[in-house]
Amino acid sequence: MASRKKVLVATVMAASVVSLPYTLARHAMADDYSDLLDVLRAKGSLTQHEYSTLLGKHMRHVAAEQDAAPRAVRPTAHSRATQQTASRAAAHGTGVSNGYEPGIRFEAAPEVASRAEDAATRAEASARSAQQALDAMNSNQGGFVRVAKYVPGKGLTFKAGPVDINLSGFVNGFYTFNSPTGGTAVAGGVSTGSTGFDSSAVRNGLLPAGLMLKLSTKQQGWDIDAVLGMYPGTNNAKVGTFNANSGGSPVGLGTPGIDFRQIYITFGNSDVGTFKVGRDLGLFGGDAIMSDATLLSVGATGSNSSPANTSLGRIGVGYVYADWIPQITYTTPKIAGVQASVGIFQPLDEFQYAGSNADKNSPSYNSTYSASSTQHSSPMIQGRVTYETTLGEVKAKIWASFLIQHQQNLQYTDKGATTLSPTADHRSAMVEAADIGTKISYKGFEGVAYYYRGSGLGTTGLFFDGVASNGRKRDSEGYYVQGAYNVTERLKLVGSYGVSNLYLASGEAQTVDPAYLVRRNQSIIGAAYYHMTDWLNLVAEYAHTSSVAHNGGSEKDNTASAGVILFF
């Protein structure tokens, strides 16, 4: 506001200087100057004190000119305006008068009046120019770039004509100490308990760093957005199956990975709804991860000796990762708190996350636990419905979502040789999954409860070990509960527990020995978050993670983390 006032006052002063060579022009300019001051005060660009100060200075200058002017001047339009200005100044307490007795008429020589009228015309043009500049700034047109009011956590928004340019993001870093408690390796487990060695890391948490650019405008009744989200990690990247999310490479001369996970456009309005085209978070499981408190911390590490772009948080220990997927989705307008979304998504392969049987004494040694696929004749379909309401001091959100995808041409590896699924009538599978969750807040308390179930969905990631090597679907389910309480305005304590289960498929035990395949991943997590400033948050966390196989074998680990996360 201060900078805008300086620009406007400078414009006004420049307009008054235009007619300095003409003695009587100052009288004409006085009225224009005063009118413009009135406009600026009415718009809130000048305070009452600033208005009175500028008007007082101007009128003292007018009075001095009036005293020196010829007394034979006729009261032309500009001289009458000068008297009106003086009256206005008196009314506002400036204590300045025009120095003339009331009722006296003045005659002006023709050439003097002509010069005065020319000066008045120039003054009027300058005043109009200043007013146009003010209007242009208020309407955000004419090439002006402004900055919208800053809201902590919502980024910086620049207004360039009809376009809003928003830059937002976050950065975090943690020291994490992981201590395994022993056990046997579990195929597809998320615990690192069988590694046998403590590990230290300086790493990212469940969130990497992030920089998001959003361009927003309105054209012909359509609200249009374009979003680009870049998510780099702090640790060295190692190219693998999961690209930047693969395990890291803690060696010299390494470089971090960049996960450009958000690339999409939206268009719509409050009557039609909104269409989205591009890559963004999936609908199924999306609310589960966005409600997870470990977004601001570490949770299960996944791997602490060679950190990837992110940790696991509660992924695989309470929900299946929603993932960032190319999509075309439609979202309805919100009606009475209810909103629905549905879309078609890039189909994803069935994936052998658990790998192959490493037991050399097993007859199925070196055979994969799960089937895989790479053929898709139809898209994945996802949908979601949400309901939000407020009852007094209670705020509640309930959501439910679903996922459907047809997996075709299923294959598995039998003792090193890739073959079709051994059961001819199970070379394809229709994957189905659904979830439901709720978040309720009351004063300083917030609670989250979530449950999912799938057939062929798998565990940890979408379609990870969802179909057995015999081509039949495995059922899976999981849940997590979370409670948070704001002890003070700045300190929040959080505790959560979650489980993900993967069950054997029909007839699976007779085809490939599934003894070491994961049956359950679970974790208990407690954390404290201190809101130090609008940007900066301090975090301390403890997590206990365990994995159990179908043969009863298990592994466990404990993790302590402390760090900071910054949002802007």
C-alpha positions, 0 to 999 in steps of 0.5 A, a space after each residue: 500500500 505504501 508503494 502505491 501511495 508514493 506512485 499516486 502522490 508522485 503523479 499528482 505532484 508531477 501534474 501540478 508542476 506542468 503549469 509552473 511557468 504560468 502564474 495564474 495556472 496554479 489557481 486552476 491547478 489547485 482545484 484539480 489537485 484538490 479534487 484528485 486528493 478527494 478521489 484518493 482519500 475516498 478510495 482509501 489510498 490516503 489517510 486523513 492525516 496525509 490528505 490534510 497535510 498535502 492539501 494544507 501545503 497546496 493551499 498555502 502556495 495558492 494563498 501566496 499566489 492569490 496575494 500577488 495576483 492582479 486585483 483586476 482579474 475576473 472570477 473565471 471558472 478556475 478562480 471560483 474553483 479556487 475559492 471552493 478549494 479554500 472553503 474545502 480546506 477550511 472545512 477540513 481544518 487546514 486553516 488556509 483562506 484565499 486571502 480575498 474579501 467575499 463579494 468582490 469581482 475581478 476582471 482579467 485581461 483577455 490574454 491573461 484569461 487565455 493563458 490561464 485557460 490553457 494551463 487549466 486544460 493542461 492541468 485537467 489532462 494531467 489529472 485525468 492521466 493520474 486518475 487513469 493510472 489509478 484506475 489501471 492499478 485498481 483494475 489490474 490492467 495496463 501492464 501492472 504486476 501486483 502481489 496479492 496479500 500473502 497467506 502463510 502456506 499458500 505461496 506467493 501470488 503475482 497478478 499480471 493482468 488477468 493471470 494469477 501466478 502462484 509459487 508455493 512449496 516446501 523443504 524438509 530435512 531429518 536426521 534418522 536413526 534406525 535400529 533393527 531388532 532382528 528376524 528373518 527377511 520377509 518377501 514384500 515386507 517394509 521392515 528393515 529388521 533383518 539387516 542386522 546393522 544400525 544405520 544413520 541418515 540425513 534425509 527427506 521424510 515422506 515428503 521430498 522438497 517441492 516447488 509448485 507453479 500454478 497459473 490461473 485465469 478466467 476466460 469466457 466464463 471458464 476458470 482455467 489452471 495449469 500446474 507444474 510440480 517438481 519434487 526433488 530429494 536431498 539424497 543421491 538418486 540411483 536409477 532403478 525400477 521406481 526411478 527417483 523413488 528407487 533406493 538411493 546411492 550414498 557415494 561420492 559425486 552423486 546427485 539428487 533425483 527430481 520427481 516431476 510428479 504433477 503436470 496437469 491442467 483444469 478447466 470448469 466453473 461452479 455450474 459445470 464442474 471441473 475437468 482435469 487432464 494430466 498427471 496428479 494424485 489418484 482418487 483411490 487412496 488419495 484422501 488416506 495419504 493426505 490425512 496421514 500425519 507422517 506427511 510431515 515426518 518420516 514414519 517407516 523408513 523403507 531404507 535408511 542406509 541408502 535413502 531414496 527421495 522419500 521415506 514410506 511414512 504409513 505407505 504399506 502399513 495402513 493404506 496402499 499408495 495412491 500414486 501420481 497417475 496420468 488421468 482425465 477426471 471430472 469433478 462435480 460442483 459441491 452441492 450441500 457438502 457433497 462432491 463426486 469425481 470420476 476418471 479414466 487413468 493410465 493402466 499400471 502393470 501388475 508388479 512382482 514386488 516380493 521378487 522370487 523365492 530365495 529358499 534353496 530348499 524349496 521346490 519352487 526356488 527362484 520362482 516368482 511369488 507373483 504374476 506380472 503383466 504389461 498388456 492393457 486394452 482398457 484404462 483404469 477407472 477410479 472414482 470418489 465421493 466426499 461429504 463435508 459438514 460443520 456442526 457447531 465446533 465439530 468439523 467432519 469429512 467422510 470419503 469413499 473411493 473405488 478402483 477397477 482395472 483389467 490385468 491381461 496376459 499374466 505371466 510369472 517366472 518359474 525357476 528362472 524361465 518366464 511363462 504364462 500363468 500355469 492355469 490357462 483360464 486365469 491369464 487375466 484378472 479384473 482388479 477391484 478395490 474400495 475404501 472409506 475414511 473419515 476425519 473429525 476435528 473438535 477444538 484442539 482434537 483431530 481424529 482419522 479412521 480409514 479402511 480399504 479392501 481389494 481383490 488383486 490390489 496387492 499391498 504397499 503400491 498399486 498392484 504390488 503382488 496383487 495376483 499370485 503366480 497361478 493367475 488368481 487374485 489375492 485379497 488384501 485389506 488394511 486400516 489406520 487410526 490416528 489421533 492428534 491434539 494441540 496441547 498449545 497453539 504451537 505444539 501438537 502431539 500425534 499418535 497412529 497405528 496401522 496395518 496392511 494385510 495380504 492374503 493367499 490366493 485360491 490354490 496358491 500353496 499348491 503352485 508356488 511355495 508362498 512361505 516367505 511372502 509377506 502377510 502383514 505389515 504394521 507400525 506404531 508411530 508417535 510424533 510431536 510437531 512444534 509450529 515455530 513460525 508461519 513457515 517453520 515446523 520442528 518435528 520429533 518422531 518415533 516409529 516401530 515397524 514390523 513385517 510378518 510372513 505367511 510362514 510366521 517369520 518376522 522382522 522388526 525395527 525402531 526408528 527415531 527421527 528429528 528435523 524441520 519442515 518449511 512451507 511457503 
